[in-house]
Amino acid sequence: MWDPATYLRYGDERSRPFFDLVARVAADRPREVVDLGCGPGNLTAALATRWPDARVRGVDSSPEMIERAVARGSAVDFTVGDVRDWSPTPETDVLVTNAVLQWVPGHEPLLSRWARELPAGAWLGLQVPGNFDAPSHRALRDVARLPRWRDRVADLLRDDPVRDPAGYAELLVGAGCAVDAWETTYVHLLPARDVIDHPVLRWMEGTALRPVRSALGDGPDWAEFRAELGDRLEKAYPVRAGQVYFPFRRVFCVARTGARS
Ligand SMILES: C[S@@+](CC[C@H](N)C(=O)[O-])C[C@H]1O[C@@H](n2cnc3c(N)ncnc32)[C@H](O)[C@@H]1O
């Protein structure tokens, strides 16, 4: 289950890659714009502001996220759905999927299918975290593999669920697109003064830690796991002058579909 409030804790930092992604989507007057895995809808609403004449849709498999998105009261059409079941219409000129595909095992064939089904000249923009080898995620996998937790959580965490920029570029060139792919490492400076828990732990609670929490429940097991991970994160990301430096690599790919025969 996704918790929109926990996810939005670092909303400013989390939204920046979205804007860096869509800055490279040069659609002029798209007819339909779709945000797949739209989450709480705050960023989808920005798509409606940018393209006011487009029909803008947001799709997410989490009813909690869609409830939050609908409650915003924008002109966007939000629906609960799985991205794996989604197909473009003949008018889908822009498809954006931001920080979603890392949760979708085997998403590569999906990307190829979308690229082939979208109309000619459509734009497909994706962004995924590329930090699965960062100290935060290594610490998470190390704790999950301790004998105490291994049987219940180790299999929930994949070592590397995404490709690098060249990998996505090759995939989408293979589907007949013109491609722009890159990576950026943001250094998020997270305040540590007025929070009890380590800020990287708080960040991870909104995303990467979600499956672990679901498996362990909200009781003492979760508290113990969280404390163990918190200790490791404190060493990996020490507090300096009241803040933590949290480097976060992100992978981007923007593709434009070719002519249709
Ligand atoms: C990290 S959030 C990103 C939300 C939003 N795109 C943003 O950038 O703020 C990931 C979202 O992907 C959604 N998601 C994960 N797997 C999905 C799937 N198979 N189909 C639809 N949505 C999915 C989750 O429910 C969650 O809202």
The ligand as an ORCA input file, in Angstrom:
! r2SCAN-3c Opt
* xyz 0 1
  C       7.409      6.637     -6.599
  S       5.721      6.824     -7.000
  C       5.782      8.019     -8.341
  C       4.521      8.820     -8.437
  C       4.561      9.957     -9.453
  N       4.784      9.477    -10.799
  C       5.637     10.961     -9.087
  O       6.603     11.103     -9.834
  O       5.511     11.584     -8.017
  C       5.401      5.327     -7.859
  C       3.937      5.157     -8.252
  O       3.848      4.072     -9.180
  C       2.648      3.392     -8.933
  N       2.763      2.048     -9.519
  C       3.661      1.091     -9.217
  N       3.454      0.007     -9.974
  C       2.406      0.295    -10.780
  C       1.712     -0.419    -11.789
  N       2.065     -1.669    -12.139
  N       0.680      0.187    -12.413
  C       0.299      1.443    -12.072
  N       0.925      2.173    -11.125
  C       1.960      1.605    -10.485
  C       2.525      3.399     -7.425
  O       1.210      3.139     -7.005
  C       3.013      4.804     -7.091
  O       1.971      5.730     -7.031
*
